[in-house]
């Protein structure tokens, strides 16, 4: 079996970065010798790749004394080597050439995030010749790391200029063919880097007639050409990582965002998706805006930011849990912390009570003192961990409190429950009009999101019914531009086929009891918020992935393209040649993804404990519902 040391995509990318930071020599040498001290120079893309993966301490352990932006004003450090980690574009190469002319560093190690073109490489060589520093250029590497790992099995294309590869950019009538081709190339470069890092050549499946098919075709061609070049293939010999996904080739499913427009707008109820929806979550960092009371009392009140790394055990365990369960878990963690704190105090008191008359100790008290001393020493040694636990509890308490404030202020539990019933075709407790006209229920944006889902779920909504609802939305000042686009899209696609893809979202059941359990100094007051539980039904993306992984015959996927880059000749085929089910898959959404889909896929992969699957989720960008609604609005303005 393959080694488990670097099993996840994230850990493989970390391994590749550590190898690069060790000047592209085996990382194991770091453990037995002092590292070579160096300066790390990166552009914004390189910074975005590194920041979710390596801390400043870990960079220092790898020998990085300074980490600087390529385009900042940097002083010369002529007695230290510099390691560059940048995208190979004209702007960056020009700045590197400027560094060579100014003789900034002792030696240069150029690591390009994606392959550098021949013309730019010639520019670099010419600059080195003119600066008379060719001997100082130690190494030039193409790293194939052009993707951002947000979690163990979650990646995005990029964070910089992400609007250029967004759903809007792909679907805007103003986008030129050359711009669409550029988007396709960017996505292909990202997925290719993921495959190189994982060391796998997958079977590729995609639907026909959209951007996903274009990406699949271009990726198949790129892999095929790379495999044909045996001297420089990234999938043979020493280029393959030590750890493999498994002996079986994985499935790569490439889908277009257009296949499901409802899920990205859905009000959710799980911790991670709520953070993304209600707060500002970017590159695993969440920002909490100052409360109104803080702004009124202080002119210097600032937003608070918290990192949510993969090392945060509470986050890993509860990010996919329903919000009320998270509130309970925070309370439980707080109780455990207080118990540990009380234990340290109790031992301290016991030490003070062990004294006997004349300053001596009896045999029994001597043994008690020895025992308590050992226990107190152990407790004191655990204090740093205890303080870290308290810091983590405070972080999640503050995040959960901010979420709860939003949920209660906007009655988001009501929206979640309403939308779940729409999607599962259950009877509604209230009409959509009643929610729209309720001034205490949510914002105008919340109501537009809810109505869009209602509209997408209604195959036979009459024009008068549509007008009745949109008039009510207009009355509260809602932006109807997204509906302009969706109405046109729905007319073109004959919603009957699309509705099959969006009708199987999560179900919910309402429990009558209200949560008011959190006390003990906690900030939470859950009264008035329903204890809604998340069902186990598959979202459209999960249903498609299940059918393709299990080789099921389905009308939804029967026309999907089939690509096998290892075949000598490319074939235009819909039929699957591989008849055994897949255990591993990479799922990529062209046009933007979301944490609801990511969590649903992870839940699906672990549902069958005897036949657990491995699914990596990737996308052009992680979109919050507000982001997606804004893009639909821009598209709607273009259809008027």
C-alpha positions in Angstrom: 0.0 0.0 0.0 1.1 3.6 -0.5 2.5 5.5 2.4 0.0 7.4 4.5 2.5 10.2 5.3 1.2 12.6 2.6 -2.2 11.2 1.9 -4.3 14.3 1.5 -3.9 16.9 -1.2 -3.1 19.6 1.3 -0.4 17.5 3.0 1.2 16.8 -0.4 1.2 20.5 -1.3 2.8 21.2 2.1 5.4 18.5 1.4 6.2 20.1 -2.0 6.5 23.5 -0.4 8.9 22.2 2.3 10.9 20.5 -0.4 11.1 23.8 -2.2 12.0 25.8 1.0 14.8 23.3 1.5 16.3 24.5 -1.8 14.7 21.5 -3.6 16.6 18.9 -1.7 15.1 16.1 0.5 13.2 17.5 3.5 14.5 14.9 5.9 17.8 16.8 6.0 16.0 19.6 8.0 15.6 17.3 11.0 19.3 16.4 11.4 21.0 19.7 10.4 20.5 23.4 10.7 18.7 24.7 7.6 20.2 27.1 5.1 19.0 30.5 6.1 17.4 32.3 3.3 15.0 35.1 2.2 11.7 34.1 0.7 10.3 36.4 -2.0 6.8 35.8 -3.2 4.1 37.6 -5.2 0.4 37.8 -4.1 -0.4 34.4 -5.7 2.5 32.7 -3.9 1.5 34.3 -0.6 -2.1 33.0 -1.0 -0.8 29.5 -1.7 1.5 29.5 1.3 -0.6 31.3 3.9 -3.2 28.6 4.6 -0.5 25.9 4.7 2.5 27.2 6.7 2.8 29.4 9.7 5.5 32.0 10.3 7.1 29.6 12.8 7.1 26.8 10.3 8.7 29.0 7.7 11.4 29.9 10.3 12.0 26.2 11.0 12.6 25.8 7.2 15.3 28.4 7.4 13.3 31.5 6.2 14.5 34.5 8.1 12.6 37.1 6.0 9.5 36.7 3.8 9.0 39.7 1.5 6.7 40.7 -1.3 8.3 40.7 -4.8 7.0 44.2 -5.6 7.9 45.8 -2.3 10.9 48.0 -1.7 13.5 45.5 -0.6 17.0 46.2 0.7 20.0 44.3 -0.6 21.1 41.3 1.6 24.2 40.2 -0.2 25.2 37.5 2.2 22.0 35.4 2.0 20.4 33.4 -0.8 16.9 34.3 -2.0 14.2 31.8 -2.9 11.5 33.2 -5.3 8.0 31.7 -5.4 6.1 33.6 -8.1 3.8 33.3 -11.1 5.9 33.5 -14.3 4.3 36.6 -15.9 5.9 39.6 -17.6 5.5 41.9 -14.6 7.1 39.5 -12.2 10.0 38.5 -14.5 10.7 42.2 -15.1 11.0 42.8 -11.4 13.2 39.7 -11.0 15.5 41.1 -13.7 15.6 44.4 -11.8 16.7 42.5 -8.7 19.5 40.8 -10.7 20.8 44.2 -12.0 20.8 45.5 -8.4 22.6 42.4 -7.1 20.2 42.1 -4.1 21.1 38.6 -2.9 24.0 36.1 -2.7 22.3 33.4 -4.8 19.0 33.0 -6.6 16.6 30.1 -6.5 13.7 30.7 -8.9 10.6 28.6 -8.3 7.8 29.4 -10.7 4.3 28.4 -9.5 3.5 27.2 -13.0 5.8 26.6 -16.0 7.6 29.6 -17.3 7.4 30.3 -21.1 10.4 30.1 -23.3 10.3 33.8 -24.1 10.2 34.9 -20.4 13.0 32.4 -19.6 15.1 34.0 -22.3 14.4 37.5 -20.8 15.6 36.2 -17.5 18.7 34.7 -19.0 19.5 37.9 -20.9 19.1 40.0 -17.6 21.5 37.6 -15.8 24.0 37.9 -18.5 23.8 41.7 -18.5 24.1 41.8 -14.7 27.1 39.4 -14.8 25.5 37.1 -12.2 24.9 33.8 -14.1 27.0 31.9 -11.5 24.7 33.2 -8.7 21.5 31.7 -10.3 21.6 28.3 -8.5 18.4 26.7 -9.7 15.3 27.3 -11.8 12.2 25.2 -11.2 8.6 24.8 -12.4 6.8 23.8 -9.3 3.2 23.0 -10.6 1.6 24.3 -7.4 -0.9 26.7 -9.0 -3.8 26.0 -6.7 -4.7 26.9 -3.1 -5.4 24.1 -0.6 -8.0 25.4 1.9 -8.5 22.1 3.6 -7.3 18.5 3.4 -9.6 17.8 0.4 -10.6 21.3 -0.7 -8.9 23.6 -3.2 -9.6 26.6 -5.3 -7.9 28.0 -8.5 -6.9 31.3 -7.0 -7.8 34.2 -4.7 -6.3 37.1 -6.7 -8.4 38.5 -9.5 -11.0 35.7 -8.9 -13.7 37.7 -10.6 -11.9 37.1 -13.9 -12.8 33.4 -13.7 -16.2 33.7 -12.0 -19.6 32.5 -13.1 -20.3 36.0 -14.3 -17.2 36.1 -16.5 -18.1 32.8 -18.1 -21.7 33.7 -18.8 -21.6 37.4 -19.5 -22.7 38.3 -23.1 -19.8 40.8 -23.1 -17.1 38.1 -22.7 -15.1 37.6 -25.8 -14.0 34.2 -27.0 -10.4 35.0 -26.1 -11.4 35.8 -22.5 -13.3 32.5 -22.2 -10.2 30.7 -23.5 -8.1 32.4 -20.9 -10.5 31.3 -18.2 -10.4 27.7 -19.5 -6.6 27.8 -19.6 -6.4 29.0 -16.0 -8.7 26.3 -14.8 -6.8 23.6 -16.8 -3.5 24.8 -15.3 -4.9 24.5 -11.8 -6.3 21.0 -12.2 -3.2 19.9 -13.9 -1.1 21.1 -11.0 -3.4 19.2 -8.6 -2.9 16.0 -10.6 0.8 16.5 -10.7 0.9 17.1 -6.9 -1.2 14.0 -6.3 0.7 12.0 -8.9 -2.3 10.6 -10.6 -3.8 10.4 -14.1 -7.6 10.2 -13.7 -10.5 9.1 -15.8 -12.3 12.3 -16.7 -16.1 12.7 -17.0 -18.0 15.9 -17.9 -21.4 16.9 -19.3 -21.7 18.1 -22.9 -22.3 21.6 -24.2 -20.9 23.9 -21.6 -17.7 25.2 -20.1 -17.0 22.0 -18.2 -16.7 20.1 -21.4 -14.2 22.7 -22.8 -12.1 22.3 -19.6 -12.3 18.5 -19.8 -11.2 18.4 -23.5 -8.3 20.9 -22.9 -7.1 19.0 -19.7 -7.3 15.6 -21.5 -5.1 17.1 -24.3 -2.6 18.6 -21.8 -2.2 15.4 -19.9 -2.0 13.3 -23.0 0.8 15.5 -24.4 2.7 15.4 -21.1 2.5 11.6 -21.0 3.8 11.4 -24.6 7.0 13.3 -23.7 8.7 10.6 -21.6 11.7 12.8 -20.9 9.8 15.5 -19.1 6.5 13.8 -18.1 5.3 14.9 -14.7 3.5 11.5 -14.2 6.5 9.1 -14.5 9.6 8.2 -12.7 11.0 10.6 -10.0 8.2 13.1 -10.6 5.6 10.9 -9.0 5.2 11.6 -5.2 6.0 8.9 -2.7 2.4 8.6 -1.7 -0.3 7.8 -4.1 -4.1 8.0 -3.7 -4.2 4.3 -4.3 -3.4 1.7 -7.0 -6.8 2.4 -8.6 -7.0 5.5 -10.8 -9.3 8.2 -9.4 -12.3 9.7 -11.2 -12.3 13.4 -12.1 -15.8 14.9 -12.5 -15.9 18.3 -14.0 -19.2 20.2 -13.8 -20.5 23.6 -14.7 -22.1 25.8 -12.1 -25.2 26.2 -14.3 -26.3 22.6 -13.5 -27.5 23.8 -10.1 -28.3 27.4 -9.4 -30.3 26.8 -6.2 -27.8 25.4 -3.8 -25.4 28.4 -3.8 -28.3 30.7 -2.7 -29.7 28.3 -0.1 -29.8 29.5 3.5 -27.8 26.9 5.3 -27.6 25.6 8.9 -24.1 24.1 9.2 -21.3 25.9 11.0 -18.8 26.4 8.2 -21.4 27.3 5.6 -23.0 29.8 8.0 -19.6 31.4 8.7 -19.1 31.8 4.9 -22.7 33.2 4.5 -23.0 35.6 7.4 -19.4 36.6 8.1 -16.3 37.3 5.9 -14.4 34.0 5.3 -11.4 34.2 3.0 -8.4 31.8 2.9 -9.5 30.2 6.2 -9.6 33.5 8.0 -12.9 34.9 9.3 -13.5 38.6 10.1 -15.9 39.8 12.7 -17.1 43.4 12.4 -17.3 45.5 15.5 -20.7 45.5 17.2 -22.8 48.7 17.1 -22.3 49.2 20.8 -18.5 49.0 20.4 -18.6 51.6 17.5 -20.7 53.9 19.6 -18.5 53.7 22.7 -15.2 53.9 20.8 -14.0 55.5 17.6 -11.1 53.0 17.4 -13.1 49.8 17.5 -11.7 47.4 15.0 -12.8 44.3 13.3 -11.5 41.0 14.8 -10.0 38.3 12.6 -9.6 34.6 13.5 -7.8 31.9 11.6 -9.6 28.6 11.1 -6.7 26.2 10.3 -6.8 22.5 9.9 -4.9 22.2 13.2 -8.1 23.5 15.0 -9.6 20.3 16.2 -12.9 21.9 17.3 -13.3 23.4 13.8 -12.4 20.1 12.1 -14.9 18.2 14.2 -17.8 20.6 14.1 -17.6 22.6 10.8 -20.2 20.4 9.2 -22.5 20.2 12.2 -25.9 22.0 12.6 -25.5 25.3 14.4 -27.3 24.3 17.6 -25.0 21.3 18.0 -22.0 23.6 17.6 -23.4 25.9 20.4 -23.7 22.8 22.7 -20.1 21.7 21.8 -18.7 25.2 22.6 -20.4 25.0 26.0 -19.0 21.5 26.6 -15.5 22.6 25.8 -15.9 25.5 28.2 -17.0 23.1 31.0 -14.0 20.8 30.3 -11.7 23.8 30.5 -13.1 25.0 33.8 -12.7 21.5 35.2 -9.0 21.5 34.2 -8.6 24.9 35.7 -10.2 23.8 39.0 -8.0 20.8 39.1 -4.9 23.0 39.0 -6.3 25.2 41.8 -7.2 22.2 43.9 -3.7 20.8 43.7 -2.2 24.1 44.6 -4.5 24.2 47.7 -3.6 20.6 48.6 0.1 21.5 48.5 -0.5 24.3 51.0 -2.4 22.1 53.4 0.3 19.4 53.5 2.4 21.2 56.2 2.5 19.7 59.6 3.6 21.1 63.0 7.3 21.9 63.5 7.9 22.2 59.8 8.1 18.4 59.4 6.1 15.8 57.5 4.7 12.4 58.6 5.3 9.4 56.4 1.7 9.7 55.0 1.9 13.4 54.4 5.3 12.9 52.7 3.8 10.5 50.3 0.8 12.8 49.7 3.1 15.7 49.1 5.2 13.7 46.6 2.0 12.6 44.8 0.5 16.0 44.7 3.9 17.5 43.6 4.0 15.2 40.6 0.5 15.9 39.7 0.9 19.7 40.1 4.1 19.5 38.0 2.1 17.7 35.3 -0.7 20.2 35.5 1.7 23.1 35.3 3.4 21.6 32.2 0.0 21.4 30.6 -0.7 25.1 31.2 0.4 26.3 27.7 -2.0 23.7 26.2 -4.7 24.8 28.6 -4.2 28.5 27.7 -4.4 27.5 24.0 -7.6 25.7 24.6 -9.1 28.7 26.3 -8.0 30.9 23.4 -9.7 28.5 21.0 -12.9 28.4 23.1 -13.0 32.2 23.1 -12.5 32.3 19.4 -15.4 29.9 18.6 -17.6 31.5 21.3 -17.1 34.9 19.6 -17.7 33.4 16.1 -20.8 31.5 17.2 -22.2 34.5 19.1 -21.8 36.6 15.9 -23.6 34.0 13.9 -26.4 33.7 16.5 -26.9 37.5 16.5 -27.4 37.4 12.7 -29.7 34.3 12.8 -31.9 35.8 15.4 -32.0 39.3 13.9 -32.9 37.9 10.4 -34.9 34.9 11.5 -32.7 32.7 9.3 -33.9 29.5 10.8 -37.3 30.3 9.2 -35.7 30.9 5.8 -33.7 27.6 6.1 -36.8 25.6 7.0 -38.9 27.3 4.3 -36.3 26.6 1.6 -35.8 23.0 2.7 -39.6 22.4 2.3 -39.6 24.0 -1.1 -36.8 21.8 -2.3 -38.3 18.6 -0.8 -41.8 19.5 -2.1 -43.2 19.5 1.4 -46.1 21.7 2.4 -45.2 25.2 3.6 -46.3 26.5 7.0 -46.5 30.1 5.6 -46.8 31.4 2.1 -43.8 33.0 0.4 -45.7 36.3 0.2 -46.2 36.3 4.0 -42.4 36.0 4.5 -41.7 38.7 1.9 -44.1 41.1 3.6 -43.0 40.3 7.1 -40.7 43.3 8.1 -39.1 41.3 10.9 -38.0 38.4 8.7 -34.6 38.9 7.1 -33.3 41.4 4.7 -34.4 42.1 1.1 -31.5 39.9 -0.1 -32.7 37.0 2.1 -36.1 37.3 0.6 -34.8 37.4 -3.0 -32.7 34.3 -2.3 -35.7 32.5 -0.9 -37.9 33.5 -3.8 -35.3 32.4 -6.4 -35.3 28.9 -4.9 -39.1 28.9 -4.9 -39.1 30.0 -8.5 -36.6 27.4 -9.6 -38.5 24.7 -7.8 -41.8 25.7 -9.5 -42.0 24.2 -12.9 -45.4 25.7 -13.6 -45.4 29.2 -12.0 -47.9 31.4 -13.8 -46.9 34.8 -15.0 -49.5 36.4 -12.7 -48.1 34.5 -9.7 -44.5 35.6 -10.7 -45.6 39.2 -11.0 -47.4 39.1 -7.6 -44.2 38.0 -5.8 -41.9 40.3 -7.7 -44.2 43.3 -7.0 -44.0 42.4 -3.2 -40.2 42.2 -3.5 -40.1 45.6 -5.3 -42.1 47.1 -2.5 -39.4 46.3 0.0 -36.6 47.7 -2.2 -35.3 44.3 -3.4 -33.0 44.1 -6.5 -34.8 42.0 -9.1 -31.9 41.9 -11.6 -31.0 38.3 -10.7 -34.5 37.2 -11.6 -34.2 38.9 -15.0 -31.4 36.5 -15.8 -32.9 33.4 -14.2 -36.2 34.0 -16.0 -34.4 34.0 -19.3 -32.3 31.0 -18.3 -35.4 29.1 -17.2 -37.1 29.8 -20.5 -34.1 28.5 -22.5 -33.6 25.3 -20.5 -37.2 24.2 -20.1 -37.0 23.8 -16.3 -38.3 20.2 -16.4 -34.8 18.8 -17.0 -33.0 21.2 -14.6 -35.5 20.6 -11.8 -34.5 16.9 -11.6 -31.0 18.1 -10.7 -32.1 20.5 -7.9 -34.9 18.5 -6.3 -32.8 16.2 -4.1 -31.3 18.6 -1.6 -31.0 18.1 2.1 -34.2 17.5 4.1 -34.9 18.7 7.6 -37.1 18.0 10.5 -38.2 20.5 13.0 -38.0 19.7 16.7 -40.4 21.6 18.9 -38.0 22.1 21.8 -36.1 25.4 21.9 -32.5 25.5 22.9 -31.8 27.5 26.0 -29.3 25.1 27.6 -26.2 27.2 27.3 -25.5 29.0 30.6 -22.4 28.8 32.8 -21.1 32.1 31.7 -21.8 31.5 28.0 -23.0 34.3 25.7 -25.5 32.1 23.9 -29.2 32.5 24.4 -30.8 30.2 21.8 -34.4 30.9 22.7 -36.4 31.7 19.6 -34.2 29.8 17.3 -35.5 26.4 16.1 -33.4 23.3 16.6 -33.4 22.3 13.0 -31.5 19.1 12.1 -29.8 18.4 8.8 -31.0 15.5 6.8 -28.9 13.0 4.8 -30.3 13.3 1.3 -27.8 14.1 -1.5 -27.5 17.4 -3.2 -27.5 17.4 -7.0 -23.7 17.4 -7.3 -23.5 14.5 -4.8 -26.1 12.5 -6.7 -24.2 12.9 -10.0 -20.9 12.0 -8.3 -22.5 8.9 -6.8 -23.9 7.8 -10.2 -20.5 8.2 -11.8 -18.4 6.7 -9.0 -20.7 3.6 -8.7 -21.1 3.2 -12.5 -24.9 3.5 -12.2 -27.0 3.8 -15.4 -28.8 7.1 -15.2 -30.5 9.5 -17.5 -28.7 12.3 -15.7 -25.3 11.1 -16.7 -25.8 8.8 -19.7 -24.6 11.6 -22.1 -21.5 12.5 -20.1 -18.2 12.6 -22.0 -15.5 10.0 -21.1 -11.8 10.8 -21.4 -8.9 8.5 -20.6 -5.6 10.4 -21.2 -3.6 7.1 -21.0 -5.3 5.8 -24.2 -3.1 6.1 -27.3 -5.8 7.9 -29.2 -8.4 10.3 -27.9 -11.9 9.0 -28.5 -15.2 10.9 -28.5 -17.1 8.6 -26.2 -19.9 8.8 -23.7 -19.6 5.1 -22.6 -17.6 4.3 -19.6 -14.8 1.8 -20.3 -14.0 1.2 -16.7 -16.7 -1.0 -15.1 -15.5 -1.2 -11.6 -16.7 1.4 -9.1 -14.3 4.2 -8.1 -13.2 4.7 -4.5 -11.6 8.1 -5.1 -12.8 11.1 -7.0 -11.8 14.7 -7.6 -14.9 16.9 -8.3 -14.4 20.3 -9.9 -17.0 23.0 -10.3 -16.4 25.5 -13.1 -17.9 28.9 -12.2 -17.8 28.7 -8.4 -18.5 26.3 -5.5 -19.7 26.6 -1.9 -19.3 25.0 1.4 -22.8 23.4 1.3 -21.7 21.2 -1.6 -18.3 20.5 -0.1 -19.8 19.3 3.2 -22.5 17.2 1.5 -19.8 15.4 -0.6 -17.7 14.7 2.5 -20.8 13.4 4.4 -21.6 11.1 1.4 -18.0 9.8 1.3 -18.2 8.7 4.9 -21.8 7.4 5.0 -20.9 3.8 4.2 -18.4 2.9 6.9 -17.5 -0.4 5.2 -16.9 1.2 1.8 -15.7 4.7 2.6 -14.8 6.9 -0.4 -12.3 9.7 -0.8 -13.5 12.8 -2.5 -11.6 16.0 -3.2 -13.7 19.1 -4.0 -12.3 21.9 -6.1 -13.7 25.0 -7.8 -12.8 28.3 -9.5 -13.7 30.2 -6.3 -15.6 29.6 -3.1 -18.7 31.9 -3.4 -20.8 33.1 -0.5 -24.5 33.4 -1.4 -24.1 37.2 -1.5 -21.3 36.8 -4.0 -23.3 34.6 -6.3 -26.4 36.8 -6.0 -24.3 39.8 -7.0 -23.0 37.9 -10.1 -26.6 37.0 -11.0 -27.6 40.6 -10.6 -24.8 41.7 -13.0 -26.0 39.1 -15.5 -29.6 40.3 -15.0 -28.6 43.9 -15.9 -27.2 42.6 -19.1 -30.5 40.9 -20.1 -32.8 43.9 -19.6 
